[in-house]
Amino acid sequence: MKDLDDLPGLMAELGARARRAATELGFAPPEQKAQALLAAADAVAERQGEILGANTKDLDYGADKGLSDAMMDRLRLDASRIEGIVAGLRAIAAQEDPVGATIADWDMPSGLNIRRVRTPLGVIGVIYESRPNVTADAGALCLKSGNAVILRGGSESFHSATALHDCLVAGLRTAGLPAEAIQLVPTRSRDAVSELLRMTEFVDVIVPRGGKGLVGLVQREARVPVFAHLEGICHIYVDADADPDKARRVILNAKTRRTGICGAAECLLVDRAFYEKHGAPFIRDLLDAGVEVRAAGELLATEGTVPASEEDFGREFLDSIIAARTVEGVDEAIAHIRTYGSDHTDCILTENDATAERFFTRLDSAILMRNASTQFADGGEFGMGAEIGIATGKLHARGPVGAEQLTSFKYLVTGDGTVRN
């Protein structure tokens, strides 16, 4: 490995190694990849103490940097979260392998048989911030889909990511796959990100997973194609025909289960007809749970709320803060979300099928929900085992990006001495 002081040389070496590994992974048997993932899961379970020790160093680093409570929660690992990482690795191992799967198959009058089958993308660069579990999720999903990956974690999670990466490499070696299939950039230097974004010779796609600053940097500087993962400015609209009890359960969970994840609700829209009939008991629920409610209009009548500014709408707080206002019906809610949303996840609470269908049809967020917490915006909850991120763009992958979304396709054409007239 090149010296850390020679960052361009270091990154080029990582890229070259990833490209060589990707060639071998592209035709690795499904059983071999599954074996690597299961061995990695065993390693994580066996090295729990080591991983938690590394995480303690990261938490100390984060505290020294003055990270918010929500960001510290994103960074923190404990026995339960380690169990979740192990379960995620095993779930991905158990999934059907997407590589080589037939998407479509048809015969032509010319006598040709044409199949469209899934094929790996090649080398993926994943740039992420504080959540250490992304190391395991991204590495596992890339391996499952036959891709080599270069991981560049956040400076806050450096020690945790390194410990988890060691477990992934142990799994690769157990299965006889190249250790270079999953590589971690071994430096906190931000210049490594800029290098990775320009590595068109080696990297086929970049997946950024983080806040607005990170994603903005990637989109400005990348010379490699990007799966956009923008802010999670998630809205909940309480329709006139919402069930008040359901609304209280869903809203409280959507905001407070984990405030620092991209699926946390950031804006609450309440139909004025609902408010006039039922009030807004969920506002009191949020306040009692310690959430700062920045309200506009009638919702300010609830004691304990504070006035919202225009900047509070269209903002990803990633904290115990939510913006709230009333709207005149579903069309005004849709217009608000189109103006202030990020095409990530938006939810309607209603018992009216026609209104729900209007909301689903006229909005084009990557994920639209009805009567369910936005905290379900997660690849694991979608049955993907894990996710590499929530893509908010419209090209190739959209919504939770699992193993299947990390493949492209190719055409296999078979004839029998067939010639074209």
Secondary structure as GFF3:
##gff-version 3
##sequence-region A 1 421
A	DSSP	alpha_helix	7	25	.	.	.	ID=ss1
A	DSSP	alpha_helix	30	46	.	.	.	ID=ss2
A	DSSP	alpha_helix	48	65	.	.	.	ID=ss3
A	DSSP	alpha_helix	69	75	.	.	.	ID=ss4
A	DSSP	alpha_helix	79	94	.	.	.	ID=ss5
A	DSSP	beta_strand	102	107	.	.	.	ID=ss6
A	DSSP	beta_strand	113	120	.	.	.	ID=ss7
A	DSSP	beta_strand	123	128	.	.	.	ID=ss8
A	DSSP	alpha_helix	133	144	.	.	.	ID=ss9
A	DSSP	beta_strand	148	152	.	.	.	ID=ss10
A	DSSP	three_ten_helix	155	157	.	.	.	ID=ss11
A	DSSP	alpha_helix	158	174	.	.	.	ID=ss12
A	DSSP	three_ten_helix	179	181	.	.	.	ID=ss13
A	DSSP	beta_strand	182	184	.	.	.	ID=ss14
A	DSSP	alpha_helix	191	197	.	.	.	ID=ss15
A	DSSP	beta_strand	205	209	.	.	.	ID=ss16
A	DSSP	alpha_helix	212	221	.	.	.	ID=ss17
A	DSSP	beta_strand	234	238	.	.	.	ID=ss18
A	DSSP	alpha_helix	244	256	.	.	.	ID=ss19
A	DSSP	beta_strand	265	271	.	.	.	ID=ss20
A	DSSP	alpha_helix	272	278	.	.	.	ID=ss21
A	DSSP	alpha_helix	281	288	.	.	.	ID=ss22
A	DSSP	beta_strand	292	295	.	.	.	ID=ss23
A	DSSP	three_ten_helix	297	301	.	.	.	ID=ss24
A	DSSP	beta_strand	306	307	.	.	.	ID=ss25
A	DSSP	three_ten_helix	310	312	.	.	.	ID=ss26
A	DSSP	beta_strand	321	327	.	.	.	ID=ss27
A	DSSP	alpha_helix	329	340	.	.	.	ID=ss28
A	DSSP	beta_strand	345	349	.	.	.	ID=ss29
A	DSSP	alpha_helix	353	362	.	.	.	ID=ss30
A	DSSP	beta_strand	367	370	.	.	.	ID=ss31
A	DSSP	three_ten_helix	374	376	.	.	.	ID=ss32
A	DSSP	beta_strand	390	391	.	.	.	ID=ss33
A	DSSP	beta_strand	399	400	.	.	.	ID=ss34
A	DSSP	three_ten_helix	404	406	.	.	.	ID=ss35
A	DSSP	beta_strand	407	414	.	.	.	ID=ss36
###
